[in-house]
Amino acid sequence: MIVKDLKLRNFRNYETAEVQFSPGLNVITGLNAQGKTNLLESLVYLSLTRSFRITEDSALIRSGCDFASLACTVQDKDRTIQLGSVIYSGGKTLSVNRVPVKRTSEFVGKLNTVLFSPDDLGIFLDAPRERRRLLDQEITKVSSGYLFALQNYRNLLKDRNALLKQNVRDDSYMEILEERMIREEETVILGRRAFIQAINENLPEYYRRLSGEDAEVRIAYQSCIPLDSEIKSSLKKMYDLSREKDLLFHSTGSGIHREDIAFTMNGTNVISCASQGQKRMILLSFKLAILNYIEAASSTKAVLLLDDVLSELDRNRQKTLMALISNSVQCIITGTEIPEFISRKQLKEFRVDQGKLIQGGSA
């Protein structure tokens, strides 16, 4: 999968922008606060229908404008797909091959991107919901069934919580809701187990190669039921044991909406044992492992987006990272300059200056 082109209008600080990307390595250079990250943000938006930086879509509209439009052409094997979105102050529209689509599930998955951003380092200390969001985001890229199950579960969870708040107890309806929730939770748990297993197959080796350290880095799945247990019966037991407490507190205290993951190094949570540099290497390794997961699950390669990552690495780690990704995927990197060891013959360069995008190395 590659992004052939990108067209923006009134997006962030861009009045207009048009980019023709190389299928290999693309480097976007420029001083800070010129709009480099905004380009990556637009691609993530066209992948997930949301920004990775803010929650309000209207903030993506250029100051003084009524709307923003984003469009790109994706080449996936022998298919060419045109994706588009128009963002208004009150909502957005999505289109695939210029045909409007109403459901996000019809859009997500057409363009798969994997982003590394300096802000990702917060994931270790963020609330569990942010790590769940990360899990769900990556799995829904390759599984519409997972997305449907997750959406259905959230609706059923609202219904159960509403029932728990009522003054009159209704055990029959409660049992019906729980049976339906268990069906959806089984799909989600299976998806999360498969994702964790796939990541752990590659994460330790990527970390060793990037860091040069002989440490065992893994992800631990903190599930709402015992690991590797029979899912339906374990969930049934969970609800039976928690029902009285849930009635007391008027809220569902157990379930997939409470799950979490933990990054570990040699069996210890990285929060308590890893330096900032080690955490950066862990996250980079995690992103590379996600590339493998997406390719194995969908038989297509995702587009790798690296936001200002090389400036935080020493030269040896820069070289190792570039060797790991060279020619294997389309990669779009932002930075203030191109490292000397990367030949300009191997890449396509763009420079950003105050929202103006120019191909080549001079502005």
C-alpha positions, 0 to 999 in steps of 0.5 A, a space after each residue: 500500500 502506498 499513498 500516491 498523492 495528497 491534496 489539502 485545502 484550508 487544512 491547519 495552516 495550509 491554504 492549498 497543498 498538493 504532494 506527489 509522494 515516492 513509493 519509497 522514502 519521503 522526507 519533509 524538512 523545514 523549521 519548527 512550526 511550519 506545518 510538517 506535522 500537519 501533513 502527517 496529521 492529514 494522512 492519519 485523518 484519512 486513515 482513521 477519520 480523526 486527528 491524533 493531536 486533537 479531539 475537535 475536528 473543527 480545529 483542523 479548519 484553517 483560521 477564517 475558513 468555513 471548511 477544510 478538505 483532504 483527499 488522497 489516492 491510495 495504491 493497494 496492489 492492483 486497486 486505486 482508491 480515492 479517499 476524501 473528507 470535508 470538515 465543517 464546523 458542525 461535522 464532516 463528510 467522507 467519500 470513497 472513490 468520490 462516492 459518499 459513505 455514511 459509516 466510518 467502517 466503510 472508510 477505515 482500512 482503505 489507508 493504513 498508516 502507522 505513526 510515531 510521534 514524540 507525543 507517543 511517549 505519554 502512552 506509558 503514563 496515560 490513563 488505561 483508556 488511552 492504551 485501550 484506544 491504541 489497541 482498538 485503533 490498530 486492530 480495527 485497521 484490519 478487522 471490520 468485525 472487531 469494529 462492529 463488535 466494539 461498537 455493539 458492546 459500547 451500545 449494550 454497555 450504555 443499556 446495562 448502565 442505564 438499567 443499573 440506575 433504575 430503581 426497579 430491578 429487572 434480572 431477566 433483562 439484565 441476563 439478556 443484555 449480558 448474554 449479548 455483551 458476552 458475544 461481542 466481548 468474545 470477538 474483542 478479546 480474541 482480537 486483542 489476544 491475537 494482536 498481543 501475540 503478534 506484537 510479542 513475536 517481533 517486539 523483542 527483536 526490534 528492540 534489541 536491534 534498535 537499542 543494542 541491549 539484550 533486554 526482553 521487551 514485551 506487552 502484557 495483556 491485562 484482561 478482564 478474565 484469566 489469560 487463555 481461559 475459555 472466554 464465554 464461561 469466564 465472562 459469565 462468571 465475571 458478571 455473576 460475581 460482579 452483579 450485586 456490586 454493579 447494582 450498588 454502584 449503578 455502573 458496570 465495573 468489569 468488562 473489556 472497557 476496563 482492560 489495559 496493557 503494560 509494556 514490560 522490560 525483563 518482566 518489569 513495567 517500563 514505567 519503573 525501570 526504563 529511561 526516556 531513551 529506552 522508552 523511545 526505543 520501545 515505542 519505535 520497536 512497537 510501531 515496527 511490530 505493528 507494521 508486521 501485524 498489519 501485513 500479516 493480518 491484511 496481506 498489505 503493507 501500511 504506510 509508516 509516518 515518522 514525525 521528527 524521530 531522527 533528531 532524537 536518535 544518535 547516528 548509529 540508531 538512525 542508521 539502524 532504523 533506516 536499515 530496518 525500513 529501507 524499501 520495505 514500506 513507504 515511509 514519510 519522515 519529518 525533520 529539520 534536516 536530512 541526515 548526511 548518511 542518507 543519499 538524496 538519490 534514495 529519497 524524495 524531499 519536500 520543504 515546508 515554509 510557513 504552510 507552503 510546500 515545495 518539492 526539493 531541498 530549497 524554499 
